[in-house]
Amino acid sequence: MIMHIKNNLDKIRTSISKDVTLVAVSKTKPISDILEAYDAGQRVFGENKIQEMVAKYEVLPKDIQWHMIGHLQRNKVKYMAHFVDLIHGVDSFKTLKEIDKQAKKHERVIYCLLQARIAKEETKFGFTLTEISTILNSEELKILTNIKIIGLMGMATFTDNLDIVANEFSLLKTFFDEQKVQHSKLKILSMGMSGDYQIAIKNGSTMIRVGSSIFGARNYIT
Ligand SMILES: *Cc1c(COP(=O)(O)O)cnc(C)c1O
């Protein structure tokens, strides 16, 4: 058997700094692929559908850290509240409240990233930067004792124009650094996917979410 996944992982790992966390995005991929990455030492995996992540969590080794990177359906947060390690895609205050409520039931603190809308596309989810700073400074946030916002996440515009991509990442990095001065809990800047993680790292990303460059192309769009 040719170990494509291990080779791909090795290639990415050797090309990035040790300070950057690699999230292996395994959405739509089978358990066998995840195990191949696991056997190559990968422990952090990302999924974008709660049910799919739960199903995989249940059968896979328990030292895997599961990251939810997709748009969240509030009514499904409860299914992952007992094990999810980091939620990247928080894009409404209502969702934060729901995560807090479900985390309380399990006596946990769930780490979250606020998703910033940096892309030009209308379709991308997320808060404006102004909304993020309002939330970080709000009294309402202080009441949510079972969530902790430890960073920001952003997705660049889907374009071949790498200047646009770099600009969007750089904008978020500048904002992140400004916010960090007042909010020392902010540690993680999740930016970069298969097509743009090098640009993202150059612009200050500390966590990249890479799927197809590890596992190969997905069969369908999610
Ligand atoms: C699918 C997905 C990724 C990974 O995309 P690739 O291009 O396959 O690396 C990263 N982030 C999010 C939010 C995703 O949904």
The ligand as a Tripos MOL2 file, in Angstrom:
@<TRIPOS>MOLECULE
LIG
   15    15     1     0     0
SMALL
NO_CHARGES

@<TRIPOS>ATOM
      1 C1        -13.0720   22.0640    4.2390 C.3       1 LIG1
      2 C2        -12.5210   23.1520    5.0710 C.ar      1 LIG1
      3 C3        -11.1340   23.3370    5.1660 C.ar      1 LIG1
      4 C4        -10.1190   22.5090    4.4120 C.3       1 LIG1
      5 O1        -10.1960   22.7620    3.0590 O.3       1 LIG1
      6 P1         -9.0720   22.2010    2.0250 P.3       1 LIG1
      7 O2         -9.1210   23.1590    0.9090 O.co2     1 LIG1
      8 O3         -9.5110   20.8340    1.6530 O.co2     1 LIG1
      9 O4         -7.7870   22.2030    2.7490 O.co2     1 LIG1
     10 C5        -10.6790   24.3480    5.9900 C.ar      1 LIG1
     11 N1        -11.5190   25.1290    6.6900 N.ar      1 LIG1
     12 C6        -12.8570   24.9800    6.6300 C.ar      1 LIG1
     13 C7        -13.7240   25.8830    7.4290 C.3       1 LIG1
     14 C8        -13.4020   23.9850    5.8080 C.ar      1 LIG1
     15 O5        -14.7320   23.8460    5.7570 O.3       1 LIG1
@<TRIPOS>BOND
     1     1     2 1
     2     2     3 ar
     3     2    14 ar
     4     3     4 1
     5     3    10 ar
     6     4     5 1
     7     5     6 1
     8     6     7 2
     9     6     8 1
    10     6     9 1
    11    10    11 ar
    12    11    12 ar
    13    12    13 1
    14    12    14 ar
    15    14    15 1
@<TRIPOS>SUBSTRUCTURE
     1 LIG1         1 GROUP 0 **** ****
